[in-house]
Amino acid sequence: MNRYEKLKEFFFQSIDEHCHGIYKQKAMFHSLQVSTLCQMIAINKHLDIELAMIIGLFHDFSQFINHSSFDHSSRSQMLLSPHLQDDFSIQEQQIICTAIKNHSDKQRIDDPYSELVKDADILAQYFNEPDIILNDVSQKRLNIYIK
């Protein structure tokens, strides 16, 4: 089993245990959608596709597991971090955790993987609700992809 599949199995088990009904559907749909969008953006930006998919899958993990958006970016990377230690280099762990931790601050410009997940998250919101009203910064990010 490859690294992404191993983590995806952990993700689905955790969501299955902690989420129910429509909340479970939202957790799975949004996370897979953002993961897929991260994959697409990673291809275009010549970034590591596997790392991008993992970042997208786990970016809101704590929000779904803990049923709270409070500090979910930091909490998501903390929940995932122990599951990265055996299979990922220190540098890969840092890339994944940093991007997840940074993804909620859409106003700040960060490293390429953080920017990738920020953009994928906004695209997913737009695809789910095309009439969404975004703040100026998020709208500018969206406009890069949707003209």
C-alpha positions as CSV (number, residue, x, y, z in Angstrom):
1,M,0.0,0.0,0.0
2,N,1.4,3.4,-0.9
3,R,1.7,6.2,1.5
4,Y,-1.3,8.2,0.3
5,E,-3.5,5.1,0.3
6,K,-2.4,4.3,3.9
7,L,-3.2,7.8,5.1
8,K,-6.5,7.8,3.1
9,E,-7.5,4.6,4.9
10,F,-6.8,6.3,8.3
11,F,-8.7,9.4,7.2
12,F,-11.9,7.4,6.2
13,Q,-11.7,5.3,9.4
14,S,-11.5,8.4,11.5
15,I,-14.3,10.2,9.7
16,D,-16.4,7.0,9.9
17,E,-15.9,6.9,13.7
18,H,-16.4,10.6,14.5
19,C,-18.9,11.9,11.9
20,H,-22.5,10.9,11.1
21,G,-25.1,11.7,8.5
22,I,-24.8,14.8,6.4
23,Y,-21.7,15.9,8.4
24,K,-19.9,12.6,7.3
25,Q,-20.9,13.2,3.7
26,K,-19.6,16.8,3.9
27,A,-16.3,15.8,5.4
28,M,-15.6,13.1,2.8
29,F,-16.8,15.2,-0.2
30,H,-15.0,18.4,0.7
31,S,-11.8,16.7,1.7
32,L,-11.7,14.5,-1.4
33,Q,-12.6,17.5,-3.6
34,V,-9.8,19.7,-2.1
35,S,-7.4,16.8,-2.4
36,T,-8.2,16.3,-6.1
37,L,-7.9,20.1,-6.7
38,C,-4.6,20.1,-4.9
39,Q,-3.5,17.3,-7.3
40,M,-4.5,19.3,-10.3
41,I,-2.7,22.5,-9.1
42,A,0.4,20.5,-8.1
43,I,0.6,19.2,-11.7
44,N,0.4,22.7,-13.1
45,K,3.0,24.1,-10.6
46,H,5.3,21.1,-10.8
47,L,4.9,20.2,-7.1
48,D,4.9,16.8,-5.5
49,I,1.4,15.3,-6.3
50,E,1.4,12.9,-3.4
51,L,2.2,15.5,-0.8
52,A,-0.4,17.8,-2.4
53,M,-3.1,15.2,-2.2
54,I,-2.3,14.4,1.5
55,I,-2.4,18.1,2.3
56,G,-5.8,18.5,0.6
57,L,-7.3,15.5,2.3
58,F,-6.3,16.5,5.8
59,H,-6.5,20.3,5.7
60,D,-9.8,20.4,7.7
61,F,-9.4,17.1,9.5
62,S,-9.7,18.5,13.0
63,Q,-12.8,20.4,12.1
64,F,-14.6,17.2,11.2
65,I,-13.1,15.0,14.0
66,N,-13.6,17.6,16.7
67,H,-16.8,19.2,15.3
68,S,-15.3,22.6,15.8
69,S,-13.5,25.0,13.4
70,F,-11.6,26.6,16.3
71,D,-7.9,26.6,15.5
72,H,-8.7,23.7,13.1
73,S,-5.6,24.3,10.9
74,S,-3.1,23.8,13.8
75,R,-5.1,21.0,15.3
76,S,-5.4,19.2,11.9
77,Q,-1.7,19.1,11.4
78,M,-1.1,18.0,15.0
79,L,-3.6,15.1,14.5
80,L,-1.9,14.0,11.3
81,S,1.7,14.5,12.4
82,P,2.2,11.2,14.3
83,H,0.9,9.3,11.2
84,L,3.6,10.8,9.0
85,Q,6.7,9.9,11.1
86,D,7.3,6.3,9.8
87,D,6.9,6.9,6.1
88,F,7.9,10.5,5.4
89,S,11.2,12.3,5.6
90,I,11.5,15.2,8.0
91,Q,11.3,17.6,5.1
92,E,8.1,16.0,3.7
93,Q,6.6,16.1,7.2
94,Q,7.4,19.8,7.4
95,I,5.9,20.6,4.0
96,I,2.6,18.7,4.8
97,C,2.2,20.1,8.3
98,T,3.2,23.7,7.4
99,A,0.7,23.8,4.5
100,I,-2.1,22.4,6.6
101,K,-1.3,24.8,9.4
102,N,-1.2,27.8,7.0
103,H,-4.2,27.1,4.9
104,S,-6.8,29.2,6.8
105,D,-4.8,32.4,6.5
106,K,-5.8,33.2,2.9
107,Q,-4.6,36.8,3.2
108,R,-0.9,35.9,3.8
109,I,1.4,34.6,1.0
110,D,3.3,31.5,2.2
111,D,5.2,28.6,0.6
112,P,4.0,26.9,-2.6
113,Y,2.2,24.0,-0.9
114,S,0.4,26.4,1.5
115,E,-0.7,28.5,-1.4
116,L,-1.8,25.4,-3.3
117,V,-4.2,24.2,-0.5
118,K,-5.5,27.7,0.0
119,D,-6.4,28.0,-3.6
120,A,-7.9,24.5,-3.8
121,D,-10.0,25.2,-0.7
122,I,-11.4,28.4,-2.3
123,L,-12.1,26.6,-5.6
124,A,-13.9,23.8,-3.7
125,Q,-16.1,26.4,-2.0
126,Y,-16.8,28.0,-5.3
127,F,-17.7,24.8,-7.0
128,N,-20.1,23.9,-4.2
129,E,-21.7,27.3,-4.2
130,P,-21.0,29.3,-7.4
131,D,-22.9,32.3,-6.0
132,I,-20.7,32.5,-2.9
133,I,-19.6,36.0,-2.0
134,L,-15.9,35.9,-1.1
135,N,-13.7,38.6,0.5
136,D,-11.4,40.5,-1.9
137,V,-8.4,38.3,-1.2
138,S,-10.2,35.1,-1.8
139,Q,-11.9,36.5,-4.9
140,K,-8.5,37.4,-6.3
141,R,-7.3,33.8,-5.7
142,L,-10.4,32.4,-7.4
143,N,-10.0,34.8,-10.4
144,I,-6.6,33.2,-11.1
145,Y,-8.5,30.0,-12.0
146,I,-12.0,31.2,-13.0
147,K,-12.0,34.0,-15.5
